[in-house]
Amino acid sequence: MEKKTDEYYIREILKGDSGSFSSLVEKYQHMVFSLSLKILGNREEAEDAAQESFLKAYNSLRFFNGRSTFKTWFFRIVYNNAISKQRTRKKNEYRIEDVRLSEAELTVTENAMNKFQSEDRIKYLKLGMDRLDSEEQALLNLYYYDEIPMEEIAVITGYSLSNVKVKIFRSRKHLLAELTKILKDETISIL
């Protein structure tokens, strides 16, 4: 069976074939839910946010101008929707700290992580990610797990490219700081 492009389905939807939207839902539902879950941290809220995002995209499809890919345009809707939902839920009680680690500390932590077996590495990365705020988690997930280029993340988040680079760098440093704490605690508990 021939695989159709996003643009094909968009044209069909705009011609009146609303059923074509189900193909886009099927294609993106997992990624939309994952991003929403990373930002909101709650399965039910993430499901609601994902559904709202699909509805917003469907209702705004006529405004899609093709300057970016549909995926990038749509992920901006998803990201903004989840962030908006999070802000209305309640304000974060903590701010992103400027985490200061020396290059030596960063190198030691990265080397320690590289020595773990892959399942241990995944376990510790998950523990570290869980300690980050939702925006940091979302940015790192978009860049490292979803492999979305920084230029597209800038479009998705509405940040400038340089701001995205700084935020990803700081999020990564914060993750490494959390991993350092986790590994230090793990070492102490073993001894």
VOGU-3710 file (C-alpha; in Angstrom, 3 decimals, decimal comma):
1> mekktdeyyi> 0,000/0,000/0,000  1,344/3,409/-0,982  2,222/5,640/1,946  0,712/9,116/1,602  2,408/12,328/2,770  1,098/14,698/5,417  0,520/17,262/2,678  -1,708/14,815/0,798  -3,920/14,302/3,850  -4,020/18,048/4,535
11> reilkgdsgs> -5,200/18,729/0,977  -7,881/16,048/1,334  -9,064/17,456/4,663  -9,237/20,964/3,255  -11,292/19,602/0,317  -13,830/18,309/2,850  -12,647/14,747/3,568  -12,506/14,976/7,366  -11,836/11,224/7,543  -8,300/11,809/6,245
21> fsslvekyqh> -7,457/13,427/9,567  -7,540/9,984/11,209  -4,398/9,098/9,238  -2,586/12,053/10,780  -3,902/11,145/14,223  -2,666/7,585/13,801  0,746/8,773/12,630  1,356/11,297/15,419  -0,678/10,082/18,394  2,211/8,407/20,222
31> mvfslslkil> 4,586/11,358/19,845  1,884/13,852/20,835  0,989/11,889/23,945  4,669/11,419/24,875  5,446/15,128/24,597  2,309/16,067/26,542  3,134/13,527/29,239  6,695/14,819/29,592  5,441/18,347/30,091  2,454/17,588/32,321
41> gnreeaedaa> 3,697/14,533/34,188  0,178/13,162/34,518  -1,278/10,515/32,221  -4,888/11,753/32,292  -3,907/15,379/31,716  -1,574/14,290/28,915  -4,399/12,357/27,222  -6,654/15,417/27,491  -3,917/17,694/26,195  -3,222/15,352/23,272
51> qesflkayns> -6,899/15,291/22,292  -7,138/19,071/22,607  -4,027/19,444/20,452  -5,478/17,288/17,686  -8,716/19,256/17,834  -6,861/22,588/17,706  -4,777/21,377/14,765  -7,870/20,196/12,897  -9,675/23,482/13,478  -6,588/25,518/12,488
61> lrffngrstf> -5,524/23,423/9,516  -6,683/26,044/7,030  -4,043/28,385/8,530  -1,190/25,938/7,897  0,882/27,717/5,270  3,625/25,182/4,610  6,531/27,421/5,670  7,542/24,600/8,001  6,670/20,935/7,918  3,273/19,880/9,219
71> ktwffrivyn> 5,049/17,982/12,004  6,848/21,125/13,207  3,687/23,237/12,947  1,672/20,626/14,795  4,279/20,086/17,528  4,207/23,805/18,230  0,477/23,474/18,894  1,083/20,433/21,131  3,913/22,111/23,037  2,026/25,382/23,583
81> naiskqrtrk> -1,131/23,539/24,603  0,669/21,409/27,192  2,653/24,358/28,577  -0,534/26,422/28,787  -2,339/23,578/30,551  0,542/23,247/32,998  0,580/26,970/33,771  -3,148/27,034/34,471  -2,876/23,924/36,655  -0,522/25,725/38,995
91> kneyriedvr> 2,637/27,739/38,872  5,898/25,886/39,241  7,183/26,487/42,729  10,793/26,488/41,634  12,707/28,209/38,922  15,336/26,809/36,613  18,564/27,227/38,510  21,813/28,020/36,877  23,573/24,772/37,627  27,284/25,257/37,894
101> lseaeltvte> 29,425/22,224/37,278  33,059/22,253/36,389  34,178/20,605/33,167  35,918/17,967/35,311  32,642/17,121/37,102  30,831/16,881/33,780  33,505/14,567/32,392  33,507/12,321/35,498  29,704/11,985/35,409  29,638/11,269/31,667
111> namnkfqsed> 32,421/8,678/32,044  30,559/6,989/34,909  27,376/6,839/32,818  29,281/5,315/29,894  30,486/2,435/32,091  26,968/1,263/32,911  25,205/-1,436/30,970  22,478/-0,043/28,740  19,612/-1,022/31,082  21,376/0,656/34,023
121> rikylklgmd> 22,078/3,713/31,894  18,395/3,944/30,970  17,408/3,552/34,637  19,702/6,351/35,799  18,780/8,632/32,916  15,102/8,177/33,783  15,802/8,955/37,450  17,726/12,069/36,434  15,085/13,197/33,938  12,368/12,785/36,572
131> rldseeqall> 14,181/15,346/38,717  14,087/17,993/35,972  11,217/20,396/35,511  8,776/19,667/32,723  10,176/22,215/30,268  13,682/20,795/30,630  12,340/17,267/30,137  10,369/18,315/27,066  13,322/20,062/25,426  15,703/17,163/26,054
141> nlyyydeipm> 13,124/14,679/24,798  12,465/16,654/21,635  16,175/16,959/20,892  17,600/13,612/22,012  14,725/11,113/21,839  12,593/12,532/19,029  15,741/13,758/17,222  14,131/17,042/16,244  16,709/19,621/15,098  17,155/22,732/17,236
151> eeiavitgys> 15,807/24,913/14,428  12,501/23,001/14,514  12,437/23,073/18,328  12,725/26,865/18,082  9,659/26,915/15,829  7,782/24,479/18,082  8,509/26,385/21,307  8,471/29,907/19,903  11,945/30,558/21,353  14,797/31,943/19,313
161> lsnvkvkifr> 17,359/29,418/18,075  20,011/30,802/20,437  17,567/30,569/23,348  16,821/26,926/22,484  20,556/26,169/22,404  21,047/27,793/25,812  18,016/26,053/27,323  19,090/22,631/26,021  22,640/23,241/27,266  21,382/24,274/30,721
171> srkhllaelt> 18,919/21,371/30,831  21,720/18,972/29,962  23,940/20,498/32,672  21,090/20,243/35,143  20,557/16,595/34,158  24,256/15,894/34,665  24,127/17,596/38,082  21,173/15,403/39,053  22,966/12,304/37,753  26,018/13,270/39,804
181> kilkdetisi> 23,838/13,438/42,943  22,152/10,132/42,112  25,447/8,379/41,425  26,980/9,831/44,601  24,002/8,586/46,642  24,195/5,193/44,903  27,917/4,900/45,694  27,332/5,787/49,348  24,517/3,219/49,664  26,719/0,502/48,150
191> l> 29,582/1,253/50,544
//
